Amino acid sequence: MKMNKKNIKISSLIVCSGLLVSNLVFGYNQNDVNKYINNNQCPNCDLSTMDFKNTGIYHSFSNLNSANLSNDIALNYIDFKNSNFKNSNLTKATITNSNFENSDFTGAALYGANFNNDDLSGSILTAKQISEFASDCKTILPDGSIGKKGCN
């Protein structure tokens, strides 16, 4: 009987350790990922390092208000047209060939974000936010101009 209790304790420890390690490795909260995948809405969620390409959902009109999309997340070839990124954290995000047309980035943290060949036309962004991008190469900026920062 003592052996069974000991095995249960060891098994519980292994499961808890696995959960801790998976959260450290993946960075995002799986419950938040599931919430976003199920309804395209996930305010205040931790989606850092999530792979958005493989969700199989339509991303336009997403509500990611105050979401964590930092830690070198890659948002590539995704249509986020008309989405809400108010107060979200996209620090050091890598964003390539994605559409953010008419999206709202009010208060979003964009320091070190790499926008390359994206569409930000009509989006709500301040000049300060744009100046904090690491790059905006070939990106259509909110005013319709084409970014050149980081082009080689």
Protein Blocks (a to p, Z undefined) as FASTA:
>chain_A
ZZmmmmmmmmmmmmmmmmmmmmmmnopafklmmmmmmnopaghiafehiafklnopafeh
iacehiacehhiacehiafehiafehiafehiacehiafehiafehiafehiacehiafe
hiacdfklmmmpmbfghiacfkopacfehpZZ
